[in-house]
Amino acid sequence: MNEVVGRDDLLLITLDTLRHDVAEELAAQGRIPHLAAHLPGGRWERRHAPGSFTYASHQAMFAGFLPTPAAPGPHPRLFAARFAGSETTAGRTWVFDAPHLVSGLADAGYHTVCIGGVGFFNQQAALGSVLPGMFQEAHWEPSFGVTSPTSFEEQIACAEQVVAALPTRQRLFLFVNVSALHQPNWFHAPGATARDGDTRRTHAAALEYVDRHIGRLFDAMRRRRRCFAIVCSDHGTTYGEDGYTGHRLAHEAVWTVPYAHFFLEPDAAEGTSR
């Protein structure tokens, strides 16, 4: 990461609430071709979330604690605040002297932009302003939120405007919190109704919706220069497993999340990565 930071643009996408098992199944079944084309070997990496709900998980990720590989460690991190005694800071870790990664990247010359999705990014009250307040530029509209059937398309349109307005010489760190997977998501499944409610099937349909449009976001970022992209979930959720519904609880479906990172090459054809 010491070679990447300062040279490439950075993109962090959190697919809010996406379960690992659903993401893995859809990739194996060929139902998310645009995402799968960038996954190493066409598969998601299985990781453990740093928190069981959006606010806690993003606070950890912005401190440099991305989802942890689901195997015995320690696992060296991509980014880390300078902290005496850290066992996951290695020679290839980009170390920052700042309260969080966002300000650390700003200190390194990046323009930092947040395009929010779920309520913790809506800037409508003090709590919803904490996370976007870390960024130099933050965007949120009701059409980006969880109740919008076209939320991701609206977020991408905002991202395209951000990228187009930024001088090419300026390095960019773009963060997008995708709200489409979060409840309510029933409207993404053909034939589903509000009375039917959210299910694992509608959760999967929401990921298919995201996949249909994510190529636009990748294209917007790769037009400027090479981009290092991280795509992951912040936590999963339950749909009745062991009697649980929702998240902010300790369950395998909540703690286990999909993760991938890859480069978006500026002149590469769609669907290739390195």
N, C-alpha and C positions, 0 to 999 in steps of 0.2 A: 504493500500500500504506500510505502514511501516513494515509489516511482510513480504511482497513479495520482496521488494527491498533488495538485499543482500543475499537472499535465493534462488530465482528462476531466471532463464534466462528470458529475455524480448524480445518480438517480436512485432514490429509495422509494419503493412502492410497498405499502402495507395493505394486503388484501384482508381488510378487517373482518375477523371472526371466521376465516376460512379453516375448515377442518383438514387435517393431513389425509385422512382416509378418503375423503371425497376428492380432494385434489389428485391423489395418487390414482384412484380408480378412473377418473376422467382422462388423465394423461395416458394410461394404459389402454383405454378404449378408443383413443383417437378423437376425443370430444373437445379437446382444447389445443388444436394444432398450432396456433400462433404462440402460445406460451411454451408448449412442449418442444417447439423447434429450437428454443434457447436453453432448455434444461440439459445439463450434462447427461448424455445417454438417454435423453428423453424422459428422465425421471426426476421427481422432486427429492431433495434431501430431507430426511426425517430429523427434526430438531425439537427441542423443548423450549417453550415460550418462557420469557423472563417474567411474565406476569399473567394473571388469569383474566384480566379485563383491560380495556384500551388504555386508560390513563396510566395505570401502573406499568404496563408493558412498554409504552412509548417513553415514559420517563427513563426506564432502564436502557432502551435502545438508543435514545439520544445521549445517554452517558457512555455509550460504547459497548453496551452489553446486548448484542444481537442474539437471536435465538441460538441456543447451545446445541451442538451435535448430540444426538441421542445415543451416546456411547461413552464409556469411561474416559475421563480426561486426564490432565487438563487440556483444554483446546485453546491455542493461541488465537487472539482476536484480531480483527482487521483494524479496529480503532480502539484507542484507550486513552483516558485521561491520565496524566502523570500521577502516579499513586504508589507510594513506597510499599513494597511487599507484594505487588500484584503478581500472581502466578500465571496469568494468561496474557501478559504483555511480552512479546517476543521481538526478535530483531526486525521482522517484517511488519510489525504493528506500527501504524501511524499514531504517534503519541501527541496529544495536544495539551497545552497549558491553558485550560479554560473550563468553566463550569459544565459545559456540555459540548457535544460534537458540533452542533450547529454554530455556536459562537467560535469554536475552534477553527472551523472551516472558513468562517467570515474573517477571522484573523489571518488566515492563509490566503486571502484574496478572493474567496468565492462570494458570489451573490447568492444568498440563501432565500429560497421561496417555499412556502407551504401552501398546498391546495388541499384544504380540509374536506372531510366527509362526514363522519359521525359527530354527535353532539359535543364531544370534548374539543372540537376544533371550530365550533360555530361562532365564537367571539361575541356571543349574546349575553354573557354573564361572566363574572370573574373566573369561575372554574373553566369555562370554555375558552378563555383567553390565555391560560398558562402555557400550553404547548405551542399554539401559533405565535405567542409572544416571544418565543425564542428566535424567530426568523426576522430577517430584514423586510420581507414582503410576505403577506399572508392573505389568502383569498378563501371566502366561503360564501355560498348563496344557498337559499332553501332548496334550489334545484340540484345541489350537490349532496343533499342529505339522504337519510335512510328511507324516507317515504317517496322519493322520486323514482319512477320506473326508468328514467333516462339519466340517472345521476352520473354514471361514468362518462357518458358522451359529453355531458355538460362540463365535467372536470377536464376532460381532454381538450375541449375547445378553449378553456381558460389557459391550460398549459401551452397550447399552440400560440396564444397571444403573448404569453410571458416570454417564450423562446424567441418569437419574432421581434419583440421590442428590445431585446438585450443585445448590446454590441458583441460581435463575434469574438473579439479579443477577451471578453469578460468570462471567466470561469463561472460555472453554474452548479449549485447543489439544489436539485429539485426534489421535494418530498411530496408524495401524493398518498393520502389516506383514502382508500377506496371503500365506499360505504355500501356497495350493492349487495354484498354477502350477508350483511347484518340484517337482523329482523327489522321490519317486515320484508320478506323476500318472495312471498307467495306469487306476486304478480309477474315474476320472471318465468313461471312455468305455464305453458299453454294449457288453457282450460281450468286452471286453479282459480279459486275464489277466496275472498277474505274469510268467509265462513270456514273454508278448508284449513286455513291457517298455514303457518310455515312448517315445512318438513325437511327431511334430509334430501328429498327429491327436488324441492324448490331451491334449496341451498345449492345443489348441483347445477340447476338451471341458471342461477345467478352467476356462477363461475363461467358457464358457457357464454352468457351475455358479456361478461368482462372480456373473455377471450376474443369475441368477435370484433372488439374495438381497440384492444390494447396495441395493435400494430401501429395505429396512428400516433400513439404516445411514443413508442419506440422510434418511429420515423422522425418525429419532431426533435427528439434529442440527438439522434445520429446525424442530423443535417449540419450541426455546428462543428463537431469534432468527435473523436472517439469518446464514448461514455461508458463508465463502469456502473452497471445496474445491479441493484439488490432487490429481489422480489420475494416477499415472505408474508406470512400471517403473524399477527400480534398475539393471537390466542384462538382456540377453537370454540365450539359451543356444543351443547347437548340437545337432543330431540327425543327425550324420553328414556335414554339409556339409564338403567339402574334407578329409574324414577326421577331423574334430574331433567330439568329443562332450563336452557340458558347457559350463562357462564358466570364468572366471578366465584368459582368453586373449584375444588380439587378433584378433577376427573380426567382420565386419559384422553377423552375427546377434546378437552379444553387445553391441556398442557402440551399435546403433541401437534406440531404445526409443520407445514411445508416451507422449504427455503431453497433459494437458488441465487447465485450471483454469476455474472457473465459480462463480457464486453459487447457493446453495440458499435460496430465499425461504421465509420462515416460513409463509405462508398460500397458497403456490402449489400448484396441483394437481400430482400426481406426473407427472414427465416434462417439467416446464418448468424453465427456468433463465434467468439473466440475466448 
